[in-house]
Amino acid sequence: MTHRFPRLLAAGGVALALLALAACTPAEADTSTLRVIRGESFDGWNPDSAAAYATYQTLDNVLEPLLRSNPDGTTVDPGIATAWEYDAAAHTWTFTLRDDAAFSDGSPLTSKDVAFSLDIWQDGPNFGSLYAGIEGVTTPDEHTVVFQMTGPETTLPILMTWTSAAIYPADFGGRTAEEFFQKPIGAGAFSVESWSTGGEIVLAANEHYYEPVGVERVVIKTVTDANQGAALIESGQADISEYLAAADAGIYGDALVPLPPSQIEHLSFNTARTPLDDPALRRAIAAAIDYPNLIEGAFKGYGVEAQGILPSTIGNWAAPAEAPIAFDLDAARAALDAVADVPDTLEVVYDASNQTDNVVAQILKEDLAAIGIDLTLSPLETGTFLDRAYGGDADLVLWSYGAISPDVVDPFGWILGTGWLYSGFDTTALGEQFTAYAAAETDAEKQAIAGHMQDAANRDVPAVALAEFQVLYALSDRTEGFAATPWGMYRWASITLDGQTEGGSAG
């Protein structure tokens, strides 16, 4: 067998690769079970608590929302709802439900289930505010749902693709919420057989699903060692490896699937206190960052220079009137001459578990040293990092974000909800733009508002986009039907397996 993973052996993965290949059995030629590996842990079955892309991916395939994001990343597809219509005069959205949608226990999905689900969405402590614009719901018949909005609102179909808009059986099917989220019953393509937070998840095809499902089971395992993951993909013992680190991309050879750039790596400034309340200082720091070097060094070329603070591969994106601040060391030094309070040192906080962020931080330290600022690196445990980011007690915050739906309203809402990405910058004008965006009736109006937001980010620099990078996957030879959005969400129901790996059978 020729190796499609040339760096695996050089990286010390010989034993792992041979062990994986030796363990190959005829069972691995089974085309009924999709095997997925990932480095992220699963957050659990409550969508309001979901924080990781891996969790969103799992939830959407079990607790399906009304609508789906198209893999093109810019449009919305029918799902449980086959049609939706907006009445601008009445401020209502009417959704028509499929007459063959059902939960995995066989009970039919009706408008009463959607009405019940709305209460759950709005009560969520984390994402409930996203649905505050829904004043109420009526159910004229079993397959019609009418949402009454509090005012003009043209973005509701986008919200209906979000993981937090999962459809639940009314009254949780006679269970308590706690009981339900231990083993949920959803209307997605798969049902839950067994699971654990950091271990294995086993899903079975929902025999009552309204569309054909390509595999009978999905088995998901957490594999944090990249060499082991690559060996499992090559041997056919894993079919899909999700959300790979750029530094590990080379060991996957031509099994690697880079998606379009969709994630914004950003450095946020604490604008609520000196010295970073001075926009001239923020602009000087932004000009001192060597963006091309950062993309090559941290993202290994799997990214591009950002065209603003918004991810560019989603609907109604618009470029800023002027290009974002570019790397120009002379301009950075000249700008510092106009700053009254130039700090000798600044602290940046970031998640220690994120391999890429650790590399980005090292590069930023070198870049800021060139303008006489000593950057103190503070890699933190995830919970502590988030506490400090939200608490506003660090000079700089390093993180990334991306969309989970095909419209600028998604990252717009995230930036607003995080106070301009943890910068503490005044969001009054941003909030007004967000309201105007939701009410805008045409794409041209929405794009104009998105452009204004980009301009504000360029002008005020509460945060600087360091790169727009790519989500990376790896697929085995036998995996067919993989179609992901730019941010990496895809449907397991569309996957089929041909039972073959490179060089012949999988067993």
Secondary structure, 3 states (H helix, E strand, C coil): CCCCCHHHHHCCCHHHHHHHHHCCCHHHHCCCEEEEEECCCCCCCCHHHCCCHHHHHHHHCCCCCCCEECCCCCCEECCCEEEEEEECCCCEEEEEECCCCECCCCCECCHHHHHHHHHHHHHCCCCHHHHCCEEEEEEEECCEEEEEECCCCCCHHHHCCCHHHCCCCHHHHHCCHHHHCCCCCCCCCEEEEECCCCCCEEEEECCCCCCCCCCCEEEEEECCCHHHHHHHHHHCCCCEEECCCHHHHHHHHHHEEEEEEEEEEEEEECCCCCCCCCHHHHHHHHHCCCHHHHHHHHHCCCEECCCCCCCCCCCCCCCCCCCCCCCCHHHHHHHHCCCCCCCCEEEEEEECCCHHHHHHHHHHHHHHHCCCCEEEEEEECHHHHHHHHHHCCCCEEEEEEECCCCCCHHHHHHHHHCHHHHCCCCCHHHHHHHHHHHHCCCHHHHHHHHHHHHHHHHHHCCEEEEEEEEEEEEECCCEECCCCCCCCCCCHHHCEECCEECCEECC
